[in-house]
Amino acid sequence: MITSQILHTTLKENFGFEKFRSNQEEIINTILNGNDTLAIMPTGGGKSICFQLPALLFPGITIVISPLIALMKDQVDSLKANGIAACFINSTQTETEQQQHIENLKNNKVKLVYIAPESLSYLDNAFSVLTISLIAIDEAHCISSWGHDFRPAYTNLGYLKNRFPSTPILALTATADKATRQDISNQLNLRKPTVFISSFDRKNLSLEVRPALDRVKQIIDFIESKPNDSGIIYCLSRKTTEDLAEKLSKIGINAKAYHAGLDSELRSKTQDEFINDQCQVICATIAFGMGIDKSNVRWVIHYNLPKNIEGYYQEIGRAGRDGLASETILFESYGDLIQLQKFASQGQNAEIQLAKLERMKQYTDALSCRRKILLSYFSEIVTENCGNCDICKNPPAFFDGTIIAQKALSAIIRLQESEPLAVIVDFLRGSKNAYIYEKEYQNLKTYGVGIETSWHDWNQYLIQLINLGYCEIAFHQQNKIKLTPLARKVLFENEKVQLNTVQKANTSKTETKETKTKVVANSLFESLRKLRYEIAKEEDVPAYVIFSDAALRQMEINRPMSEEELIAIDGVGKAKLEKYGDAFIKTIIAFQKDKKVKSKKESSTYKETLALYQEGFSTEEIAAKRKLGLSTIMSHLAKLYSDGTSIDLHQFISKEEVNLIAAARLKLEKPAALKPYFDYFEEKIGYEKIRIGLAIIEKEEANT
C-alpha cells in the first residue's frame, strides 16, 4: 500500500518539494487507485506532478500526450535533471532515434514518454508488449469544440480508453468551463471520472487594464523599468508581432516576433532563446506559450483584447509559474473589439464565441475587483476584494457627468448618428482636420462645445456612455455611434448621469534602468542566477531546469552553506543536490565573505565622515576634503543617525519639509527608492533632503 509518507518522500527526493499543492495529493491517490480523473488546475498550479509522481510508483510506463512537440525536450530535460528516466517521440526525430526510444520503453529503461496526438501511431506496434500504467492527456480542452483552442487531432483520443480499459486516464487542463469539462469526459470516454477543480486564484499575479493610447510608449517604459525580467506580449495579428518586435529592438530591447507564419526552424530557435534567457521579450500570437514550463516569466502584456476569458486567463498564467510576484497588463480598444467580433461571427460556434467575447469586454469595462470577475467565470466565488488589481489599488471616483453626457449625446444627434467614435471626439474638441471641414461639421451648432476636455478624456467618457447604455456602436454600419432610447431621458427629462473620473495612462517608471541594474547586480540572487545560467549553457538546458527563480530567492534569504541546509530549500531534491549542490554552496559562501569585506570598508568610510563632522566641518567641507559628492556625505550622516549616532539632522531640513515627506511617504506607500519622492515633489525637494527626512521619520517611528 502506498502511504502518504511514501508520497511525500517521493515528492522531496525526486522533485525537491516538502509538501503538495492544492489537490495534488488527492489527484495522485485517485490515479493510483486506478480511477479516471479530470483535473482542472490553473497554469502554474502543478499539473505535471500529478502524473510524473505516480509514474515513479507505477510498475509500467506513463504516456503523456502533449500538443506541442517543440516543448517536449524541455519537459524531458526537467525530468532528467531530477534523475527521472524520460524520453519523447515525435516527427522531428530520425527513425533510428524513435526506434531506440521504443526499445528503451520495452526494456523498462524509461518511466515516462511524451508524445503528440499525431504521433501516437509510432507506438502502435509496441502497445501490445508495453505495460501502460497511466495515460495523461495534457491541455485536454483541445478536444472540445466548446473550448478556446480546439485541435482536430485530439478528437481521435477517445479510442485509448477502449484499447486500455483498465488503465487510468488523467485529463488535465488549466481552463475549462462547465460545458467544456463535460465534453472532455464524453469525448475521451472517461468512466465515472473523479473531477478536481483547483482554485483559479493566482494571488501572485497583479491584474491591470489600460486604455490602448500610445501603448508602444507605455510598453517601452514598462520594460525599461525591469531590464532583467523576461515577458511575453500577446498580439492579435502576425504583422503586429513583427512591427512591435522591430520597434522594441531599435531602442535596444532584446525582443523577437513569434507566430505560426514564420519558418518552423526560426520559430523553434526563437522559442529556445526565450526559454534559455537569451531573449528578454517575445511578441507573439496565441500560437506561442501553450505548455511552456519557463517558470521565470515575470510579466505578460496583452497588446490586443483577447477573444475570451479562458484564453486570457491561460495566457496570463504563463507569468509567475514559480509563485513569485508577476505583473499582467491588458490594453483595451474598441478597434480590437470590432475586429474580434468580425472573426467570431464568421467562425465555428459563432453565437458561443460572440457571447464569450462579450464576457471579455465586460471584464475590461469593470469598475469592481477584476479577480472576482475572473474567478466567478470559473464558478469560484470569493467575497473579499483581491487588493492586487488596478481597480482595488485605485478605486474609481464618480462625479456628476450629466453636462458631459448631454454635450456628447447632442453631438451625436448633430452628426445625425452617422459617425464613429473618433469623429465625434474630434467634433466635440473643435478639431480643424480635413474630414471635419470636408463634411462642413464646423458650421454645426455644438461644434467645439467640449474643447476644454482632452481627446483622451472624451474618448473614455464616450466609452462609459456606451457601457451605460445611452448610446451604442452599430458594428454592421461602419461602427457608427447611435443613440438608444435611454439618451432621451438625459437630453429631455433631466436624468442625472454618474461618470467615473478618467485614470491617466500609467507610464511612470519607478526606477531608472541604471539604478535597477546596479541593485540587482550586487545581490546574491544575481550571483546565483549567473551561476545557474553558466551551468544551463554547459548542459544545453533552460536555466529554470537547474533551479527556479523561487528556489534562488529562498537561497538568497536562507543562505544555505551545507548540503543539509541546501536540501531544505523547496525545489532542491536528491539528484539536484548531488549535481549542483557544491557549486551553489560555494557561491553563497563566497558572497558572504565578500559582503563582510565590503561591510568593513563601508564602516571605515562612515567613520571618516563622522570624525570630520565631529571636528566641526560643514557637510560641504567634508565633501571637498573626502573628494566625495555632497549627496554621499549626507547619506553617510543619515545612515549614522539611523544606526544610533548622535547627530542633529534637523539642522539640514525644516520641520515643514519633514512633514511634507512624511505625507508623501504614506501616499506613495513607502517606496524603497528616492526617485518616486523626487518626482512627487516635481524636483522641488532634493535627494539629500529626502534622504535626511526619511531617516528622521523612520527613527521617530522606531522609537514610538
TORTOR-656627 format. One line per 4 residues: number of its first residue (from 1); for each residue y, x, z of C-alpha. Coordinates in Angstrom, 3 decimals, decimal comma, padded with zeros to 6 digits. Layout:
NUM	Y:X:Z ~ ...
% end
This chain:
1	000,000:000,000:000,000 ~ 003,438:001,283:-000,932 ~ 005,680:001,028:002,116 ~ 009,464:001,061:002,439
5	009,193:004,593:003,847 ~ 007,367:005,770:000,704 ~ 010,086:004,188:-001,476 ~ 012,890:005,868:000,490
9	011,129:009,245:000,454 ~ 010,621:008,991:-003,320 ~ 014,269:007,981:-003,748 ~ 015,580:011,016:-001,836
13	013,165:013,640:-003,148 ~ 013,445:012,659:-006,805 ~ 016,938:011,187:-007,139 ~ 018,781:012,612:-004,127
17	019,875:009,295:-002,580 ~ 019,416:008,317:001,069 ~ 019,495:004,559:000,561 ~ 019,113:001,932:-002,137
21	021,972:-000,022:-003,616 ~ 022,128:-003,803:-003,557 ~ 018,889:-005,459:-004,802 ~ 017,284:-002,179:-005,957
25	014,513:-002,091:-003,329 ~ 013,742:-005,803:-003,757 ~ 013,528:-005,443:-007,567 ~ 011,245:-002,410:-007,253
29	008,912:-004,231:-004,845 ~ 008,743:-007,227:-007,202 ~ 007,766:-004,935:-010,086 ~ 005,213:-003,034:-008,004
33	003,625:-006,402:-007,167 ~ 003,112:-006,976:-010,906 ~ 005,733:-009,691:-011,449 ~ 008,033:-010,134:-014,431
37	011,655:-009,603:-013,435 ~ 015,114:-010,313:-014,837 ~ 017,793:-008,148:-013,198 ~ 021,484:-008,777:-013,787
41	023,339:-005,761:-012,403 ~ 026,846:-004,542:-013,247 ~ 027,351:-001,286:-015,118 ~ 027,140:001,468:-012,541
45	025,049:-000,744:-010,259 ~ 021,971:001,471:-010,510 ~ 019,756:-000,302:-013,064 ~ 017,869:002,868:-014,077
49	016,424:003,481:-010,595 ~ 014,772:000,039:-010,806 ~ 012,322:001,274:-013,452 ~ 012,455:005,054:-013,018
53	011,268:004,978:-009,398 ~ 008,332:002,568:-009,983 ~ 007,336:004,759:-012,947 ~ 006,648:007,600:-010,492
57	004,437:005,377:-008,328 ~ 002,522:003,576:-011,085 ~ -000,661:005,280:-012,395 ~ 000,205:004,791:-016,062
61	003,206:005,053:-018,369 ~ 006,537:003,225:-018,284 ~ 008,011:002,287:-021,662 ~ 011,807:001,955:-021,696
65	013,228:000,069:-024,668 ~ 016,861:001,029:-025,234 ~ 019,148:000,081:-028,164 ~ 020,939:003,349:-028,882
69	018,867:006,364:-029,880 ~ 021,877:008,689:-029,564 ~ 021,832:008,240:-025,779 ~ 018,134:008,721:-025,133
73	018,361:012,508:-024,930 ~ 020,948:012,305:-022,147 ~ 018,817:009,867:-020,156 ~ 015,749:012,061:-020,560
77	017,781:015,187:-019,652 ~ 018,863:013,473:-016,422 ~ 015,254:012,727:-015,525 ~ 014,144:016,277:-016,299
81	016,961:017,661:-014,122 ~ 015,396:015,657:-011,293 ~ 011,975:017,155:-012,054 ~ 010,604:013,983:-013,697
85	008,469:014,241:-016,866 ~ 010,008:012,070:-019,590 ~ 010,464:012,001:-023,363 ~ 011,974:009,887:-026,110
89	010,587:008,958:-029,515 ~ 012,858:007,894:-032,360 ~ 013,632:008,327:-036,054 ~ 015,721:011,484:-035,506
93	012,559:013,490:-034,763 ~ 010,080:015,025:-037,177 ~ 006,608:013,528:-037,453 ~ 005,234:016,628:-035,680
97	007,627:016,156:-032,735 ~ 006,730:012,480:-032,465 ~ 003,004:013,236:-032,534 ~ 003,403:015,893:-029,827
101	005,095:013,384:-027,537 ~ 002,365:010,812:-028,204 ~ -000,299:013,403:-027,324 ~ 001,544:014,161:-024,077
105	001,529:010,443:-023,296 ~ -002,218:010,230:-023,954 ~ -002,822:013,238:-021,685 ~ -000,719:011,763:-018,850
109	001,826:014,609:-019,048 ~ 004,735:012,157:-019,262 ~ 005,649:009,262:-016,953 ~ 008,449:007,603:-018,948
113	009,037:007,259:-022,676 ~ 012,335:005,954:-024,114 ~ 012,154:004,185:-027,460 ~ 014,354:001,933:-029,602
117	013,022:-001,534:-030,535 ~ 012,987:-000,474:-034,211 ~ 010,745:002,483:-033,327 ~ 008,030:000,667:-031,373
121	005,743:000,883:-034,414 ~ 005,368:004,620:-033,700 ~ 003,299:003,684:-030,643 ~ 001,161:001,005:-032,300
125	-001,864:003,250:-032,801 ~ -001,543:004,741:-029,320 ~ -001,235:001,430:-027,441 ~ -004,990:000,918:-027,308
129	-005,589:004,198:-025,439 ~ -002,494:004,254:-023,225 ~ -002,256:002,740:-019,774 ~ 001,050:000,850:-019,827
133	002,075:000,144:-016,234 ~ 005,609:-001,171:-016,862 ~ 007,790:-002,225:-019,780 ~ 011,547:-002,044:-019,119
137	013,916:-003,636:-021,630 ~ 017,457:-002,338:-021,144 ~ 020,548:-004,166:-022,476 ~ 018,374:-007,291:-022,645
141	021,352:-009,517:-023,540 ~ 020,974:-008,129:-027,085 ~ 018,043:-010,523:-027,600 ~ 020,221:-013,608:-027,205
145	022,488:-015,054:-029,871 ~ 024,338:-016,665:-026,960 ~ 025,240:-013,207:-025,673 ~ 028,084:-010,961:-026,756
149	026,121:-008,234:-028,553 ~ 023,248:-009,912:-030,412 ~ 020,867:-007,499:-032,204 ~ 018,167:-008,882:-034,518
153	015,725:-006,022:-033,735 ~ 015,436:-007,319:-030,168 ~ 014,082:-010,701:-031,268 ~ 010,683:-009,147:-032,051
157	010,103:-008,002:-028,462 ~ 008,549:-011,315:-027,404 ~ 005,153:-010,072:-028,651 ~ 004,956:-007,432:-025,893
161	004,035:-009,960:-023,200 ~ 001,267:-011,353:-025,385 ~ -000,098:-007,881:-026,081 ~ 000,166:-006,695:-022,470
165	-000,233:-009,898:-020,432 ~ -000,961:-008,129:-017,123 ~ 001,841:-005,551:-017,442 ~ 005,074:-006,464:-015,651
169	008,185:-006,646:-017,818 ~ 011,596:-005,810:-016,386 ~ 014,557:-007,111:-018,388 ~ 017,931:-005,591:-017,435
173	021,493:-006,315:-018,429 ~ 024,954:-005,854:-016,981 ~ 026,480:-009,102:-018,214 ~ 024,818:-012,441:-018,904
177	025,977:-015,977:-018,182 ~ 023,516:-018,765:-017,335 ~ 022,729:-019,673:-020,954 ~ 022,072:-016,032:-021,879
181	019,806:-015,472:-018,850 ~ 017,605:-018,419:-019,786 ~ 017,474:-017,296:-023,413 ~ 016,393:-013,773:-022,398
185	013,492:-015,149:-020,329 ~ 012,374:-017,524:-023,082 ~ 012,520:-015,045:-025,956 ~ 010,727:-012,273:-024,032
189	008,023:-014,762:-022,925 ~ 008,536:-013,727:-019,306 ~ 006,103:-015,500:-016,951 ~ 007,838:-017,097:-013,995
193	010,245:-014,164:-013,704 ~ 011,962:-013,382:-010,447 ~ 015,688:-013,317:-011,184 ~ 018,009:-010,960:-009,308
197	021,761:-011,232:-009,708 ~ 023,629:-008,412:-008,003 ~ 027,265:-008,686:-007,076 ~ 029,509:-008,070:-010,054
201	032,260:-006,832:-007,769 ~ 033,116:-003,249:-008,730 ~ 035,643:-002,624:-005,962 ~ 036,394:000,910:-007,168
205	037,869:-000,380:-010,455 ~ 041,537:-001,347:-010,467 ~ 042,421:-004,137:-012,902 ~ 045,700:-004,331:-014,785
209	047,027:-006,337:-017,741 ~ 050,185:-005,168:-019,521 ~ 052,269:-006,604:-022,384 ~ 051,477:-004,789:-025,633
213	055,004:-003,454:-026,060 ~ 055,284:000,197:-027,129 ~ 051,682:000,622:-025,986 ~ 051,258:004,043:-027,580
217	054,012:005,456:-025,354 ~ 052,514:003,702:-022,341 ~ 049,114:005,221:-023,126 ~ 050,553:008,723:-023,615
221	052,410:008,553:-020,293 ~ 049,276:007,325:-018,548 ~ 047,008:010,059:-019,962 ~ 049,525:012,844:-019,308
225	049,637:011,846:-015,643 ~ 045,898:012,631:-015,323 ~ 045,202:015,661:-017,561 ~ 041,709:016,402:-016,230
229	040,368:012,828:-016,301 ~ 038,340:011,526:-019,212 ~ 038,641:007,986:-020,522 ~ 037,892:005,513:-023,296
233	040,391:003,461:-025,322 ~ 038,771:000,436:-026,968 ~ 040,397:-000,779:-030,200 ~ 039,771:-003,812:-032,381
237	039,673:-002,047:-035,751 ~ 038,355:001,224:-037,135 ~ 041,773:002,079:-038,557 ~ 043,418:001,687:-035,147
241	040,947:004,124:-033,551 ~ 041,779:006,761:-036,173 ~ 045,565:006,198:-036,086 ~ 045,693:006,298:-032,287
245	043,474:009,380:-032,014 ~ 045,729:011,151:-034,525 ~ 048,905:010,262:-032,584 ~ 047,397:011,500:-029,318
249	046,116:014,695:-030,930 ~ 049,549:015,511:-032,363 ~ 051,046:015,765:-028,868 ~ 048,211:017,900:-027,519
253	045,844:015,316:-026,027 ~ 042,215:016,073:-026,892 ~ 041,334:012,713:-028,477 ~ 038,855:011,662:-031,168
257	038,000:008,460:-033,007 ~ 034,586:006,793:-032,918 ~ 033,439:003,820:-034,979 ~ 030,437:002,651:-036,994
261	032,063:003,601:-040,307 ~ 032,012:007,322:-039,569 ~ 029,268:009,635:-040,751 ~ 026,356:009,460:-038,263
265	026,470:013,228:-037,731 ~ 030,195:013,099:-036,862 ~ 029,638:010,136:-034,534 ~ 026,869:011,979:-032,738
269	028,992:015,145:-032,462 ~ 031,988:013,204:-031,098 ~ 029,849:011,416:-028,533 ~ 028,237:014,677:-027,422
273	031,639:016,340:-026,986 ~ 032,858:013,453:-024,843 ~ 029,704:013,378:-022,718 ~ 029,868:017,155:-022,262
277	033,542:017,092:-021,153 ~ 034,679:018,885:-024,330 ~ 036,744:015,878:-025,460 ~ 039,004:014,073:-022,990
281	039,677:010,788:-024,787 ~ 037,615:008,613:-027,136 ~ 039,426:005,967:-029,211 ~ 036,611:003,631:-030,144
285	035,487:000,259:-031,358 ~ 032,869:-001,514:-029,245 ~ 030,280:000,470:-031,219 ~ 030,820:003,113:-028,544
289	029,612:003,066:-024,994 ~ 026,501:000,959:-024,556 ~ 024,068:002,736:-022,261 ~ 026,281:005,787:-021,752
293	025,378:007,402:-018,455 ~ 028,527:009,551:-018,224 ~ 029,420:008,970:-014,599 ~ 032,876:010,583:-014,520
297	034,817:008,308:-016,892 ~ 037,904:007,779:-014,777 ~ 039,681:005,122:-016,836 ~ 039,193:002,563:-019,613
301	042,022:001,101:-021,694 ~ 041,747:-001,907:-023,998 ~ 044,313:-001,357:-026,751 ~ 043,500:-004,846:-028,044
305	042,370:-008,098:-026,461 ~ 038,550:-008,197:-026,036 ~ 036,534:-011,012:-027,645 ~ 035,052:-012,324:-024,409
309	034,801:-011,641:-020,700 ~ 031,196:-010,379:-020,894 ~ 032,140:-007,629:-023,332 ~ 035,326:-006,795:-021,449
313	033,521:-006,507:-018,115 ~ 030,768:-004,340:-019,569 ~ 033,319:-002,056:-021,233 ~ 035,491:-001,553:-018,145
317	032,240:-000,943:-016,256 ~ 031,884:002,363:-018,100 ~ 034,579:003,708:-015,786 ~ 033,723:004,870:-012,295
321	029,943:004,705:-012,520 ~ 029,839:007,309:-009,730 ~ 031,627:004,908:-007,384 ~ 034,918:006,844:-007,265
325	038,252:005,101:-007,810 ~ 038,915:004,421:-011,511 ~ 041,541:002,531:-013,492 ~ 041,402:-000,119:-016,205
329	044,298:-001,376:-018,330 ~ 044,266:-004,210:-020,875 ~ 047,116:-004,688:-023,346 ~ 047,677:-008,315:-024,350
333	049,304:-009,537:-027,534 ~ 049,263:-012,815:-029,422 ~ 048,701:-010,920:-032,659 ~ 045,303:-009,830:-031,336
337	044,501:-013,389:-030,275 ~ 045,256:-014,726:-033,746 ~ 043,030:-012,134:-035,405 ~ 040,164:-012,691:-032,970
341	040,355:-016,459:-033,395 ~ 040,018:-015,973:-037,137 ~ 036,961:-013,727:-036,683 ~ 035,335:-016,090:-034,186
345	035,861:-019,208:-036,316 ~ 034,086:-017,549:-039,248 ~ 031,157:-016,112:-037,264 ~ 027,897:-017,353:-035,787
349	028,156:-019,957:-032,984 ~ 031,871:-020,316:-033,751 ~ 032,504:-023,051:-031,175 ~ 030,956:-020,978:-028,357
353	032,747:-017,762:-029,349 ~ 036,117:-019,539:-029,574 ~ 035,568:-021,017:-026,115 ~ 034,733:-017,575:-024,717
357	037,840:-016,121:-026,358 ~ 039,911:-018,848:-024,705 ~ 038,495:-017,819:-021,296 ~ 039,513:-014,241:-022,082
361	043,043:-015,412:-022,880 ~ 043,183:-017,383:-019,620 ~ 042,266:-014,213:-017,750 ~ 045,154:-012,250:-019,284
365	047,603:-015,103:-018,619 ~ 046,539:-015,413:-014,972 ~ 049,026:-015,321:-012,123 ~ 046,315:-015,086:-009,437
369	043,844:-012,355:-008,382 ~ 042,112:-011,112:-011,532 ~ 038,917:-010,048:-009,765 ~ 038,406:-013,601:-008,503
373	038,568:-014,850:-012,104 ~ 036,063:-012,268:-013,355 ~ 033,610:-012,874:-010,541 ~ 033,802:-016,662:-010,835
377	032,939:-016,334:-014,537 ~ 029,623:-014,845:-013,453 ~ 029,167:-017,583:-010,810 ~ 030,155:-015,315:-007,926
381	032,745:-016,977:-005,720 ~ 034,980:-014,929:-003,389 ~ 037,769:-016,290:-001,210 ~ 039,767:-013,140:-000,458
385	042,165:-011,523:-002,925 ~ 040,979:-008,076:-004,008 ~ 044,168:-006,076:-003,393 ~ 043,238:-003,824:-006,333
389	044,617:-005,666:-009,359 ~ 048,141:-005,885:-010,734 ~ 048,613:-009,462:-009,515 ~ 047,591:-008,634:-005,945
393	049,734:-005,500:-005,882 ~ 052,790:-007,199:-007,414 ~ 052,586:-010,981:-006,855 ~ 054,722:-012,813:-009,430
397	058,049:-014,189:-008,215 ~ 059,017:-017,631:-009,539 ~ 062,512:-018,901:-010,281 ~ 064,168:-021,967:-011,789
401	063,799:-021,257:-015,510 ~ 064,966:-024,674:-016,727 ~ 068,037:-023,343:-018,597 ~ 065,955:-020,616:-020,262
405	063,337:-023,197:-021,263 ~ 065,982:-025,551:-022,680 ~ 067,506:-022,743:-024,767 ~ 064,095:-021,735:-026,149
409	062,909:-025,280:-026,907 ~ 066,258:-026,151:-028,514 ~ 065,973:-023,083:-030,728 ~ 062,520:-024,208:-031,887
413	063,993:-027,599:-032,839 ~ 066,926:-025,979:-034,691 ~ 064,432:-023,871:-036,643 ~ 062,533:-027,101:-037,464
417	059,340:-025,829:-035,792 ~ 058,777:-023,650:-038,843 ~ 058,921:-020,091:-037,450 ~ 056,627:-017,801:-035,431
421	057,482:-016,403:-032,020 ~ 059,190:-013,176:-033,188 ~ 061,697:-015,043:-035,385 ~ 062,545:-017,437:-032,541
425	063,307:-014,467:-030,291 ~ 065,493:-012,882:-032,993 ~ 067,342:-016,206:-033,403 ~ 067,932:-016,543:-029,643
429	069,115:-012,935:-029,458 ~ 071,540:-013,367:-032,366 ~ 069,821:-010,681:-034,428 ~ 071,546:-009,753:-037,679
433	068,448:-008,878:-039,681 ~ 067,779:-009,689:-043,338 ~ 065,383:-012,567:-042,656 ~ 067,836:-014,399:-040,370
437	070,616:-014,104:-042,971 ~ 068,338:-014,987:-045,882 ~ 067,458:-018,256:-044,109 ~ 071,120:-018,696:-043,012
441	069,991:-019,221:-039,448 ~ 073,174:-017,537:-038,208 ~ 075,025:-020,756:-039,091 ~ 072,908:-022,960:-036,793
445	074,425:-024,243:-033,565 ~ 072,256:-022,391:-030,984 ~ 072,125:-019,058:-032,824 ~ 072,610:-016,202:-030,309
449	072,570:-018,513:-027,287 ~ 070,305:-016,063:-025,466 ~ 071,975:-012,793:-026,397 ~ 072,282:-011,729:-022,742
453	068,466:-011,687:-022,320 ~ 066,428:-008,772:-023,695 ~ 063,977:-009,149:-026,583 ~ 061,108:-008,187:-024,243
457	062,065:-010,853:-021,678 ~ 062,494:-013,618:-024,263 ~ 059,113:-012,757:-025,726 ~ 057,490:-013,093:-022,297
461	059,357:-016,309:-021,424 ~ 058,186:-017,952:-024,650 ~ 054,595:-016,927:-023,913 ~ 054,938:-018,532:-020,471
465	056,250:-021,745:-022,055 ~ 053,245:-021,756:-024,381 ~ 050,905:-021,234:-021,420 ~ 052,657:-024,064:-019,523
469	052,086:-026,400:-022,465 ~ 055,692:-027,023:-023,564 ~ 055,034:-025,544:-026,986 ~ 052,031:-024,258:-028,915
473	051,016:-021,906:-031,696 ~ 049,898:-023,574:-034,934 ~ 047,358:-020,933:-035,902 ~ 046,485:-022,775:-039,120
477	050,154:-022,778:-040,219 ~ 051,083:-019,077:-040,168 ~ 051,457:-019,167:-036,344 ~ 054,497:-021,424:-036,322
481	055,661:-022,460:-032,847 ~ 055,566:-026,261:-032,385 ~ 056,822:-028,407:-029,518 ~ 054,429:-030,559:-027,502
485	055,274:-033,982:-026,002 ~ 055,968:-032,193:-022,682 ~ 059,010:-030,473:-024,219 ~ 060,861:-033,803:-024,388
489	060,810:-034,032:-020,571 ~ 062,609:-030,692:-020,294 ~ 065,124:-031,374:-023,048 ~ 065,945:-035,027:-022,328
493	064,550:-036,031:-018,914 ~ 065,796:-033,147:-016,698 ~ 062,317:-031,886:-015,815 ~ 062,525:-028,568:-013,974
497	060,603:-025,514:-015,253 ~ 059,369:-022,758:-012,961 ~ 059,011:-019,380:-014,694 ~ 057,874:-016,136:-013,157
501	060,002:-013,005:-013,197 ~ 059,076:-010,729:-016,080 ~ 057,465:-007,493:-014,969 ~ 058,674:-004,419:-016,798
505	056,048:-002,319:-018,545 ~ 054,669:000,281:-016,139 ~ 055,353:003,529:-017,920 ~ 056,339:005,728:-014,989
509	054,450:008,903:-014,198 ~ 053,820:009,684:-010,555 ~ 053,318:013,383:-011,183 ~ 054,127:015,842:-013,923
513	051,309:017,393:-015,879 ~ 052,104:020,796:-014,392 ~ 052,038:019,523:-010,796 ~ 048,757:017,673:-011,223
517	047,060:020,635:-012,894 ~ 048,230:023,013:-010,174 ~ 046,947:020,770:-007,383 ~ 043,554:020,292:-008,998
521	043,166:023,952:-009,958 ~ 043,477:025,045:-006,318 ~ 040,845:022,642:-004,981 ~ 037,204:023,210:-004,078
525	036,370:020,262:-006,314 ~ 037,773:022,133:-009,310 ~ 035,776:025,268:-008,406 ~ 032,594:023,204:-008,192
529	033,477:021,388:-011,414 ~ 033,886:024,714:-013,204 ~ 030,508:025,930:-011,920 ~ 028,888:022,641:-012,978
533	030,367:022,956:-016,478 ~ 029,054:026,521:-016,876 ~ 025,537:025,531:-015,800 ~ 025,590:022,464:-018,053
537	026,666:024,596:-021,009 ~ 023,812:027,034:-020,397 ~ 021,265:024,206:-020,162 ~ 022,804:022,198:-023,045
541	023,098:019,012:-020,978 ~ 026,075:016,858:-019,924 ~ 027,847:018,086:-016,792 ~ 027,127:014,887:-014,839
545	023,385:015,545:-015,284 ~ 023,762:018,525:-012,929 ~ 025,738:016,613:-010,269 ~ 028,063:013,604:-010,429
549	031,748:013,767:-009,509 ~ 030,869:011,728:-006,409 ~ 028,411:014,438:-005,288 ~ 031,035:017,153:-005,861
553	033,588:015,153:-003,855 ~ 031,110:014,917:-000,976 ~ 030,547:018,675:-001,171 ~ 034,322:019,190:-001,078
557	034,588:017,060:002,074 ~ 031,451:018,235:003,933 ~ 031,452:021,914:002,797 ~ 027,636:022,387:002,986
561	026,749:026,091:003,466 ~ 022,979:025,854:003,824 ~ 020,135:024,126:001,993 ~ 019,696:021,720:004,917
565	023,347:020,690:004,682 ~ 023,378:020,513:000,868 ~ 020,333:018,236:000,576 ~ 022,080:015,758:002,865
569	024,607:015,149:000,060 ~ 023,952:011,971:-001,962 ~ 022,679:012,943:-005,407 ~ 021,009:016,188:-004,284
573	017,234:015,846:-004,498 ~ 014,451:018,372:-004,084 ~ 014,398:019,527:-007,719 ~ 018,176:019,963:-007,954
577	018,288:021,773:-004,623 ~ 015,762:024,310:-005,912 ~ 017,504:024,740:-009,287 ~ 021,192:024,665:-008,389
581	021,499:024,818:-004,601 ~ 022,040:028,554:-004,261 ~ 024,873:028,689:-006,824 ~ 026,775:025,764:-005,299
585	026,373:027,022:-001,722 ~ 027,700:030,462:-002,737 ~ 030,729:028,866:-004,435 ~ 031,540:026,825:-001,321
589	031,222:029,872:000,971 ~ 033,410:031,989:-001,361 ~ 036,053:029,241:-001,474 ~ 036,121:029,014:002,322
593	036,616:032,793:002,655 ~ 039,385:032,754:000,044 ~ 041,054:029,853:001,831 ~ 041,107:031,794:005,117
597	042,748:034,780:003,395 ~ 045,385:032,507:001,841 ~ 045,946:030,818:005,195 ~ 046,686:034,198:006,819
601	049,149:035,059:004,041 ~ 050,869:031,681:004,421 ~ 051,078:032,145:008,188 ~ 052,690:035,547:007,666
605	055,342:034,238:005,245 ~ 056,213:031,347:007,593 ~ 056,646:033,840:010,457 ~ 059,081:035,945:008,405
609	061,197:032,875:007,652 ~ 061,113:031,785:011,307 ~ 062,164:035,251:012,560 ~ 065,231:035,278:010,310
613	066,106:031,693:011,269 ~ 065,899:032,565:014,981 ~ 068,191:035,553:014,372 ~ 070,876:033,104:013,269
617	070,785:033,491:009,488 ~ 071,584:030,412:007,370 ~ 068,967:028,986:005,025 ~ 070,915:030,344:002,027
621	070,983:033,830:003,596 ~ 067,255:033,677:004,392 ~ 066,524:032,699:000,783 ~ 068,617:035,642:-000,502
625	067,024:038,158:001,893 ~ 063,477:036,997:001,092 ~ 064,188:036,567:-002,637 ~ 062,808:033,030:-002,499
629	064,221:029,700:-003,585 ~ 066,163:027,563:-001,112 ~ 063,623:024,735:-001,510 ~ 060,822:027,149:-000,480
633	062,704:028,156:002,696 ~ 063,325:024,502:003,532 ~ 059,632:023,734:003,028 ~ 058,796:026,609:005,437
637	061,090:025,140:008,095 ~ 059,666:021,631:007,559 ~ 056,113:022,960:007,954 ~ 057,004:024,966:011,086
641	058,698:021,870:012,554 ~ 055,626:019,717:011,801 ~ 053,392:022,317:013,473 ~ 055,429:022,123:016,700
645	058,020:024,915:016,370 ~ 061,361:024,061:017,963 ~ 063,745:023,720:015,008 ~ 066,705:021,340:014,681
649	066,105:019,798:011,260 ~ 068,792:017,149:011,823 ~ 071,474:019,757:011,004 ~ 070,277:019,666:007,379
653	070,279:015,870:006,892 ~ 072,258:012,871:008,119 ~ 070,759:010,000:010,117 ~ 071,634:007,608:007,271
657	069,698:009,730:004,784 ~ 066,666:009,820:007,094 ~ 066,793:006,018:007,328 ~ 067,013:005,704:003,536
661	063,991:007,994:003,099 ~ 062,052:006,024:005,756 ~ 062,750:002,759:003,905 ~ 061,730:004,305:000,565
665	058,540:005,643:002,145 ~ 057,464:002,124:003,096 ~ 058,473:000,608:-000,236 ~ 056,674:003,315:-002,240
669	053,580:003,002:000,000 ~ 053,792:006,554:001,404 ~ 053,209:008,639:-001,756 ~ 051,898:012,187:-001,247
673	054,227:013,720:-003,863 ~ 058,027:014,083:-003,577 ~ 058,863:013,080:-007,156 ~ 058,476:009,297:-006,565
677	061,185:009,582:-003,874 ~ 063,390:011,691:-006,158 ~ 063,072:009,101:-008,933 ~ 063,570:006,224:-006,498
681	066,910:007,669:-005,352 ~ 067,868:008,301:-009,002 ~ 068,128:012,044:-008,206 ~ 070,955:011,436:-005,677
685	068,920:012,853:-002,762 ~ 067,481:016,299:-003,491 ~ 063,926:017,514:-002,942 ~ 064,975:019,703:000,035
689	066,420:016,769:001,972 ~ 063,476:014,523:001,072 ~ 061,060:017,145:002,413 ~ 063,097:017,602:005,630
693	063,493:013,842:006,107 ~ 059,753:013,220:005,744 ~ 058,977:015,968:008,277 ~ 061,293:014,288:010,807
697	059,854:010,806:010,135 ~ 056,215:011,935:010,367 ~ 056,891:013,872:013,586 ~ 058,528:010,828:015,163
701	055,554:008,658:014,154 ~ 053,104:011,159:015,649 ~ 054,999:011,128:018,959 ~ 055,101:007,332:019,304
% end
